[in-house]
C-alpha cells in the first residue's frame, strides 16, 4: 500500500474522474489539495473539519492494494487523530469492503473506518457545510475581543446578536470563523443554524 503525496493528488485529479473538488471548496484541517469521489465524501469531510479529535486529514486517491494478488479498493481519506490514523471509506450505501482491508491496514498501523453517507445526520451535515465555507476567513482581533467580552458578560447570545457585535469585518464571516476555530460554540445537531441559534464561549 502506498500513499500519494498532497501535490500528487492535485496533479492527477483530472485523470481520476471519480475524484474532483466539490463545494464547499474551503477546508479547515485538510492537508494538500482535497478531491472527493462523491458528495457524500465531501459532506463527511466537513464533519472532519469540525471534529475536535481530528488533527488533520488528506484525500486518498491511490487505491489500497492487497499484497500478493494485486486486488485493489478505493477509499476516501487518511485522518490523523491524537491517538491513531484512520483510513475512511465513504459510500452512499452501507460499505461492504473486501475482507482483507482491515488486516492490511492494521499491518501498517492504521485503522479502517467505513462510513455510510446515507446514515449521516442531515442537520449536522448541513450546518457543517454552512460553517466550513467560511474556513478561509480570518476575524479581526477587535471583533474577536468584542464578541468574547460580550459572551463573557452575558453568558450567551443569539447568532443574530453576535453578528450585531461585529464592527470591523463581515458579520457572518467573523462569527462563523470564530466558531470553526473553537472560540465560540453552537449546537450543530439540534436544528439548522439561524438567527435564534444560541452562541456561547468555546473551550479555547
Residue pairs with C-beta under 8 A, 6 or more apart in sequence:
1 64
1 65
1 104
1 105
1 108
2 62
2 65
3 60
3 62
3 78
4 12
4 60
4 61
4 62
5 32
6 31
6 32
6 33
6 58
7 32
7 33
8 61
9 19
9 32
9 33
9 34
9 35
9 58
9 59
9 61
10 32
10 33
10 35
12 61
13 19
13 20
13 21
13 33
13 35
13 61
16 35
16 61
18 37
18 74
19 35
19 36
19 37
19 59
19 61
20 35
20 36
21 33
21 34
21 35
21 36
22 36
22 39
22 42
23 42
23 133
24 42
24 46
24 129
24 132
24 133
24 135
26 132
26 133
26 134
26 135
26 136
27 34
27 45
27 49
27 132
27 135
28 49
28 50
28 132
28 135
28 180
29 48
29 49
29 54
29 55
29 56
29 57
30 45
30 49
30 56
30 57
30 58
30 59
31 56
31 57
31 58
32 58
32 59
33 59
34 45
34 58
34 59
35 59
35 61
36 42
36 45
36 59
36 76
37 74
37 76
37 90
38 90
38 92
38 117
39 117
40 90
40 91
40 92
40 117
40 118
40 120
41 76
41 77
41 90
41 117
43 117
43 120
43 125
43 128
43 129
44 76
44 77
44 88
44 90
44 115
44 117
44 120
45 57
45 77
46 125
46 128
46 129
46 131
46 132
47 120
47 124
47 125
47 128
48 54
48 57
48 77
48 79
49 128
49 132
49 135
49 180
50 128
50 131
50 132
50 180
50 188
52 182
53 81
53 82
54 79
54 80
54 81
55 80
55 81
55 82
56 79
56 80
57 77
57 78
57 79
57 80
57 88
58 77
58 78
59 76
59 77
60 75
60 76
60 77
60 78
60 87
63 72
63 73
63 74
63 75
64 72
64 73
64 74
64 75
64 87
64 101
64 104
64 105
65 71
65 72
66 72
66 98
66 100
66 104
67 104
71 98
71 100
73 89
73 97
73 98
73 101
75 87
75 88
75 89
76 88
76 89
76 90
77 86
77 87
77 88
77 90
78 85
78 86
78 87
78 88
78 110
79 85
79 86
79 87
79 88
79 113
84 110
84 111
85 109
85 110
85 111
86 110
86 111
86 112
86 113
87 105
87 110
87 111
87 112
87 113
88 113
88 114
88 115
89 95
89 97
89 101
89 112
89 113
89 114
89 115
90 115
90 117
91 114
91 115
91 116
91 117
92 116
92 117
92 118
93 116
93 118
94 114
94 116
94 118
95 114
95 115
95 116
97 112
97 114
101 112
102 111
102 112
105 111
105 112
121 189
123 188
123 189
123 190
123 191
123 192
124 188
124 189
126 192
127 186
127 188
127 189
127 192
127 193
128 188
130 176
130 193
131 176
131 179
131 180
131 188
131 193
132 180
133 176
134 172
134 173
134 176
134 177
134 180
135 177
135 180
137 169
137 170
137 173
137 174
137 176
137 177
138 177
139 169
139 173
139 174
139 177
139 178
140 168
140 169
140 174
142 167
142 168
143 165
143 166
143 167
143 168
143 169
143 174
144 174
144 178
144 183
146 165
146 166
146 167
147 162
147 165
147 166
147 174
147 175
147 178
147 183
147 184
148 183
148 184
148 201
150 157
150 162
150 165
151 157
151 162
151 184
151 199
151 200
151 201
152 201
155 200
156 198
156 199
156 200
157 165
157 198
157 199
158 195
158 196
158 197
158 198
158 199
159 175
159 186
159 193
159 194
159 195
159 196
159 197
159 198
159 199
160 195
160 196
161 199
162 171
162 175
162 184
162 199
163 171
163 172
163 175
164 171
166 174
166 175
168 174
175 184
175 199
178 184
178 202
179 185
179 186
179 199
179 202
181 204
182 202
182 203
182 204
183 201
183 202
183 204
184 199
184 200
184 201
184 202
185 199
185 200
185 201
185 202
185 203
186 193
186 197
186 198
186 199
186 200
187 197
187 198
191 197
